[in-house]
């Protein structure tokens, strides 16, 4: 089986806590993330519940995302922006 590199940006404190948890359970973060990916593929869903108590998935943000999607499909409120290189922090 061929492997590939998958880079993820996350809060440094979240990564520290993930590394600690994984270490305590005899895993490493790469193995844990692979387990997560396989569970998503196997179950064809996120292996945990996502609720509207999470601000990203709250109704206000979801309504905004639906408006943006509708506008994009209709070609409305679209802007062209030049791509720029982001510097690593």
Secondary structure, DSSP 4 states (H G I P E B T S, - for coil): -----------HHHHHHHHHHHHHTT--HHHHHHHHHHHHHHHTS-SS---TTSGGGSHHHHHHHHHHHHHHHHT-S-------PPPP-
